[in-house]
Amino acid sequence: MTYEIDCLKDGIFSKSTLKPLISVFNYDQEKKKIQLLVSAGEWFTVSGLRRTGKTTLVRSTVATINDIQTIYVDMWGAEEHREIDIFLERLRLGIKQLAVASKIKSILRKVEGITFLGIVKVELKLKGELTITEALESLAKKKKVVLIIDEAQIALRSRRVAEFLASLHDKLSPNRSVIMAGSLISMKKIISTNKAMPLYGRIGDELILNPLNVDSAREFLLKGFEECNISVTDDIIDIGVSVFGGFAGWLNWYGRRVVLELLQNRKIIPFKIVELVESEARGQIYDEIARTLRDRKNIRLYLKILNRIANSEFITVSEAAKLINRDESTAVFYLSQLSEIGLIKKEERYYTIADPMIKRIARNPDFEKEVKIRI
């Protein structure tokens, strides 16, 4: 059998978040809705747990729309209290890349001489914000601009980011569409908070992505292997779906690892592949949880709850209160916070861990220690 290695470059099992739309599995209605909203110049949000495919869906769909310019800003890892500076700096770099690609020298000159990082005086930062706005206005006059803000909930920890975006909305709509993608239950709920209130009423629709169901998860793997010209046994599919559930990100890692093993003429042992994926993902998950909890008080209590759920499958409010030695109202606070950031989910009267890989790794006896050394 001749395997198609190109499937790892731009197929379902590609690592890229920007790929041909045909290789973005499922979500046909969401693709059409994104195309419609962007074409209409709408501002909207895309929410869902990490690794449900938000970034790939948004970037790949927007790339199919004719006669637009796209700027992608990823806010992952931005430090607390520096959100506005980091957002503006990454936005500046996105504008610069677009100006270089489009050979627009006037805009390139505008954004090359400014910075938002390091020690910068307030008046210079304000001047820089004005320059960014002018650059976006110039771009929007030539062609519709689409700004994709990934992990937008991090940017919106800063009221100044919300004020900046609200100002842009009023100046540039409908020649500029903004898509805010966030790894949490609902981005629109964030926009109703005090810090993000300046955007209230300016954001329209919200798309919410859920993990794939069992049948769709099976189809995801089967189509990925088909792209690679690979026939696999049922146990490879069954074990992949049972371990990784409907999380497209993990199914991607699993399918990709199977293909790489076959390309090296190795025998496929599904549980060995699972162990490989888990070992590769462990550090990333520790880092993600550390970043998510870094600026919260009593981090140990959050980690204690996660570890207990991982080992017992679920926890009730009363059990959580007993575990952390707090009253039930305080336990509800901690559980709600973990729910909002997508680490756990509420099922009727109890809470579970949504992501099967987080559940596996949170069972590790060194879980708390590994997360804390990254904070």
C-alpha positions, 0 to 999 in steps of 0.5 A: 500500500502506498500512503499519502503523506500529503494528508499530514500537511493539509488534511484532517490530520494536519497540525495546521489551523489553516487548511482547505475547508474540505479538510475541516471535518463536520460543522457545515452549518457553522461554516455557512453561518461564518461566511454569511456573518463575515460577508455582512460585516458582523461582529460575533463570537465562537465559543467552545472547549479547547480542542473542539476545533474553533480556531481551525473552523474560523481561520479556514472558513474565513480564508474561503471568502473573497475580497477580504483581508484577514488579521489573526491575533492569538492572545494565548499566554498574555500576562495579567495586567498587560493585556492591552499592550500585548493585544495592541502589539500583536495587532500591530504585527498582524497589520504589518504582515498584511501590509508587507503581503499587500505591498502597502508601504504607507501603512507599513511606515505607520506601524513600523515605528511604534511599540507597546512593549517594554517601558513606554510612556502613556502619551506614546501608547495613546499615540500608538493606539491612534496610529493602529486605528488609522492603519485599520481605517486605511486598510478598511477603505481598500478592502473589508478587514476581518480581525480574528481574536483567538482566546479573546477572553484573555484580551477582555480581562482588560477594560481598555481592550474592550474600549478600544474594540468598541471604538473600532466598531463604531468607526469601521463597521460594516467594513470590518468584521471581528470574530472573537473565539474563546475556550470557554462556555460562552464568550457572550457571557464575558461581554456582559461583565463589567470589564467588557461592558463597552462591547455590550450591544455591539456583538451579535451572534454566538456560535458554540462548538461542542465535542463530536458525538460518537458516530461523528468521532468515528467518521472523523478518524475514518475520513482522516485515514481515507485521506492518507490511503490507509485502511485500519482495523476496527479496534484502532477506531474504537480505542481512539474514540473511547479514549479521546471522545469527541475532541477533534484536537486529540483525535487529530493527534491520535490519527496523525500518530497512527499514520506516522507509525505506519510510515515507519513500517511499525506495527500499530498497537492502539494503546501504545499510540494512546500512551504516546499521545498522552506523553506528548500532551502531558506537559501542554495540559499542565501548562494550559491549566497553570496559565488558566489558574495563574492569577487566581487565589487558592490555586491548590483548592482548584487543583484539589477539586480537579484531581478528585473529579478525575479519580472519582468521575464526578463531584457534587457541591456538598462533596466539593465543600467537604473536600476543600473544607469550605461552605457550600456557597464557596464550593459553588464559586470554585466549581462555577469558575472551573466550569466557566473556563471549560475545565469541568462541566455541570451535569444536573447535580454534579460536575465532571471533567469535560476533556478525557485527556485532562481527566487522565492526566489529572489523576497523576499523583504529581498533578498538583506539583506539576501544575504549580511549578509552571505557575 
